[in-house]
Amino acid sequence: MGAGAFSKPKIMTLEDQWLQQKEKTLAWLRVGFSVAAILVIQLNPERVARFPILSYTFLYSFLLYSLLILYLTRREKADSRKIGLVTTCLDLVWISAMVFSTGGSRTPFFVYYLFPVITASSRYGTKGGLLVALVGVALYGFVRYLRLSDRPLGIDIFIIRSIYLFVLAYIFGFLSEFEKKQNEKLMALYKTAGEVATREERQRIARELHDRLLQVLASLTLRLEACRGLFLQSPAELSNELRSMEEAARSSMAEIREFLAGKETDALPAGTLMERLREEMKFLRDGLGLRVVLESEPDELTLAPEVEQQLYYVLREGLMNIARHAQASRAEIFLEHKEKTIRGELKDDGVGFHMPSIKNSGNGLGLGAMKERIEKLGGTFSIETAPGKGTRIWFHVAADAG
């Protein structure tokens, strides 16, 4: 079997689809012109008095040709550019033949030259339209002098009609080029919007994976380190800790599966923010010896589910950062729900860090995700730190945001 049997079908761009739709419209218009030409002759049979057989041959063959082009443009694999080039040439030839056979200078079909001029202008712009107009004028002039008529066309009328074709070619060509430029701008905007949307989606996925997976892995890493001390000292506690880690891993795997399947998952059941924070504190205290103080006003907070979930991600990330990097002995969390605003603060007595170096190193994904989540709620997020002076993070959000 040849390699061509496995070739992928060509994917049509938006420009190709637009060109194909244009050719379909022009094909229907050509059919309309061909039908109108036959009706004109039926109503005025004297137009074909001199060459009746030749006239009917060109008129009906033009109709068949128009129907063939209509059929070709309706096919999905039609090459609109080739069809446009071929039909421009054939239109000029067929119309000239109709003009010659149906009355020469007195034929009503001179106006049919407008069709290839307008279509060429719409396809190729001003230069293409003017070139086709020039060819059309040359063919019309040739037909005028070749077809001997009882009432020859005056040179003044010939010049006026020629100018008419050139003016229309210029006008439609100018409009076509303007339309093309606008389409290019729209395509550029569309491409830019698509790139922005793709970048935002990647950032969202990275943030979700960081919060749902990486934080769990970080927690499991810390717990494994704690298990070293329990291995010989307290086998019972070690067993409980391993069981807890197993449950956390299974829960995280299920959550990631739902996320990859496009399902919305809530990592934090409504109304359990304080409870989950206390669980994190217990592990940090018992497993790592880090003392964490949690205070809130009032003692139990009533927040919108979206706000509660985002705050949980932010505070959990902050606690994991303290446990992994701060070398701190104490951390404090303070949450205040006053009127319609939530004020939060997380600080530690650790080694701190130099903010510019974190940004330049690319290791600030966690801090960036925290900031993005607070700003997503319409709040403000700030970090205050310095080497040897610990770290303080605080934020303000609306209690009913999201």
N, C-alpha and C positions, 0 to 999 in steps of 0.2 A: 504494500500500500504506500502510495507516495506521501511525501511530507505535507503536500497541500491539503490532504484529507483532514489534517489536524489543525489547519490554520484557523486562527480566531477570526470571527466576523468583525468587520470594520465597525468601530463605534462612531456614530455620527455626533459631531459637535453641534452646539447650538447654532453656529453659523451655517453648517450644512443643512440642518433642519429648516432654517429660515429660507435658504436658497431653494430647497426642494418645494417648500410651500409657495414661494414666489413663482416657480416654474409651473406648478399646478394651476395657479390663478391665471397666468398668461396662456396656458394651454386651453383653459375654458374660454378665455376671451378670444383666442384664435378660432375656436369652433364657432363662437357666436358670429365672428366676422364672416366665416365661410358660409354659414347658413344665410346671413343677411345678403351676401353677394348673390346667392342663388335666387332668393326672393326678389331682389331688384331686377334680375333678368326675366324672371317669370312675369313680373308686372310691366316690364318694358322690353318685349321681345325684339323690338327694332334695333336694340343695342347689338345684337348678334347677327344682323341681317347679312353682313358681308362674310363672316367666318363662323357660321353657327356651330359646326361640328367641333372646330378647334376651341371655340369659346366654352361650350359645355364640357369638353374634355378637361380644360384647365380648371373650370369652376368646381366640378365634382371631384376631380383629383385633389384639389386644394382641401375639400371637405374630408376626403379619406386621409390625407396627410395630417390634417388637424386632429382627427380622431386617433391616429396612430401615436402622435406626440402626446396626446392626453393619456393614452394607455401607458406609455413609457414613463411619464412623470408620476403616475400613481403607484409604480412599483417601488418597493422599499429600497432596493439596491440601485436605483437610478442615479446616474452621475449627472447632477444638475449643471455642472460647468460645461461638460461636453454637449449636453442637450442644448444649452443656451447658445453655444458657438455655432452648432450645426443649424439650428432653427433660424438664427439671424441671417445666415447665408441663403437658406432655402426660402425664407419669407420674401427676401428681395427678388429672387429669381421668379417665384410663383406669381407675386404681385405684378411684376413687369410683364409676365406672360399674359395675365388677365387683362392688364391695361392694353396690351397690343391687340388681343383678340376681340375685345369688346368695344372698340370705338376709338382707339388712339387718343388724340388730344381731347376728344369730346367725352371720354369715358368718365363715369362718376367714381371710378375706383382709384383715382389719384390719391384720395384721402387715405387709402389703405397703406400708402407709404409711411403714414404716421405710425403705424403699428410697429414695424421693425426699428424705426428711429427711437420711439419711446422705450421699447424693450431693451435695445442696445444701450440707451442712456441709463436705464435702471440697473443694467448689469455691469457696465464698464465705465460709467461716469461720463463727464463732458467730452473727453477725447474720443471715446468709443462711439458716443452718439453722433458727434460731428462727422466722424469717418463714415458711419453708415449713412448719414444724411448726404454726404458727398457722393457715395456710391449710388444711392437712390436717385439723386438728381441726374447723375451721368446716365443711368439706365433709363430714366424717364425721358431725358433728352434724346437718347438713342432711339427709343420707341417713337417719340414724336416725329422724328425725321424719317424713320424707316416706314412707319405706317402712314401711307398717303391718304389724306382725308379731304373730303369736300370742303370742310371748314377748318383749315389749319389753325393751330394755336398761335396766337400772337406772342412775340418775344417778350413783351411787357408782362403778360400773364405768366409766362414761363419763369421769368425772373422773380416775380412776386411769390409764386408757389415755391421756388427754390429757397428764397429768403425765409419763407414760412417754415420750411423744414429745418433750416439751420437754427432759427430762433427757438423752435420747440426742442431741438436736440440740446441746445445750450441750457435752456431752462430746466428740462427734466434731468440732464446730466448734473447740473449744479445741485438740484434737490437730492439726487441720488448720492452724490458725494457727501453732502451734508448729513444725510441719513446714515451713511456708512460710518462717518466720523462719530456720530452720536452713538451708533451701535458699538463701535470700538470702545468708547468711553464707558458705556454700560457694561460691556464684557469685562473691561478692566476693573470696574467697581465690583462686578459679580465675582471675579476671581479674587479680588482683595477681600471681599466679604467672606468668601469660602475659606481663604487662608486664615482669616481671623477666627472664623467659627471652628476650623480644625485645630488651631492653636489653643483656643479656649477649651475645646473638648479634651485635648490632650492634658491640659492643666487640670481640668476637672477630674479626669481619670487618675492622673498622678496623685492628686490630693486625696481622692477616695481610697486609692490603694495604700497611700501613706497612712491614712487614718484607720483604715479597716484591717490592713495586713501588717504593715511595717511596725505599727505601734504594738500589735499583738506579739510579733516576733521579738521586738525589743523587750517587752515584758517577759516573754518566755526565756530570753537570754539572761535577764537579771535573775529570774527564778532558778535557772540552772546553776548560776553562780552561787546562789544561796544554798542550793541542794548539796554543794560540796561540804559545807559545814555541818549539814544534818546527816550526812552519810554514816558517820560513826557515832555522832552524839545522840541522835534521836531518830531511829529507824521508823517509828510510827508517824512522826511529823513529816519525815521524808516521803512516806507512802501517800499521806494526805496531799502533800504538795505536788507530787507527780500526778496524782489523780486530778487535781485542780488544773494542772497544766494540760493534761490530756483533754479535759472538757473544754478548756479555752481554745486549744488547737482545733478540735472538732467544730466548735461553734464558729471559729474564724473561717474554716474551710467551707462550711455551709453558707456563710455570709458572702464569701467571695464567689461561690457558684451562682448565687442569686444575683449578685452584681453583674457578673459576666453574662447572665441570661437576660439582663435588662430590667430586672425586677427592682422596685424600690424597697429598701430594707431600712428598718429603724433599729440602730444599734442600741438605743436607749429608750426603754418603755417610758411613757409619759409619767411625770411625777416622781421619778426615781433618781434625779440628779444627785441629791445629797447622799442618798444611799450608796450609789455607785462610787462617788468620790471617797466615802468612808472605806469602801472595800479596797480602793487603790491605796489609801493611807495605811490600812492595816498591813498590806503586803510590804509596803516600803518600810514600815516600822519593824515588823517581825522578821522580814527576810533580809533587809539591808541595814537596819539600825538607823534609818533616817526618820527623824521626828517631824511629823507634819501636823500643823495646827489648822483646823478648819473652823471658821467663824462665819456666821451669816446673820443678817438682820432683815426680816424676822428669822427665827430658827428654821422654819420650813418655807421654802420659796414656792410660789405658784406662778409658773411661767408658761408662755406659749410653747407647744411641743417643739417647733422649729428652733426657737431660741434656746430651749433647754438642751437639745441635742448638739447644737453648735458650741455652746459653752462647755459641754462635757468633752467634746473633741479638743477644744482649745486648752482646757485645764489638764486633761490627761496628757496631752503632748508636752505641756510645760513641766509636769511632774516627771515624765520619762526623761526629759532633757536634764532636769536636776539630778536624777538618779544616775544617769550615764556620764554626765560631763562636769557637773558643778563641784563635785567633791565636797558637798555641803553636809552639815550635821543637822540643820533645821530648815524647814520651809513653812511658809504661812500662806493660807488662802483666805481671802476675805471677800464675801459677796454681800452687797447691800441692795435691796429692792425698795426704792423710795419713789413714791408716786408712780410714774410710768417709766422709770429709768432703772436699769441694772448697772451698778458700778462694781467692777471686779478687780482684784489685785492678787498677784502671786509673786512672792519674793523669797529669796534664799540667802544664806550666809556663805555661799561658795566662793570659788575663785574668780567668777565673772569672766568676761571675754572682751575682746576688742571688736566692736561692731563692723568696721570696714573690712577687717581681715576675714570675718565670717562670710560677708557678702561676696568678696572676691574669690574665696575658695570654693564657692558653690555648695557649701554644706548647710546653707540656711533654709533648706526646703521646709523643715518643720516650723521655723519661725515665720516663713512666708505663708505657709498654710494657715497658721494661727491668725495672722493679720488679715488674710483674705476672708476667713470665716467671719471675723468680726465686722469687716467692711461689707460683707454680703448682707449682714443684718442692718446696715446703715449706721454702724457705730464707729468709734475711734479706737485705735490700738497704739500703744506706746511701749517702748523698751528703754530702760535706764540701766546701764551696766558699765563696768570698767574693770580691768584686770585687778584682782585682789579685793574688790569691793562688792562682790555678790551681784545679783541681778534682780531687778524689779520690773514686773510687767503689769500694766493696768489698762483697763478698757471701760468704755461706756456704750451701752446699747439700749434701745427701747425694749421694754418688757414684752410688748406685743408685736415686735418686728417679725418679718418673714411671712 
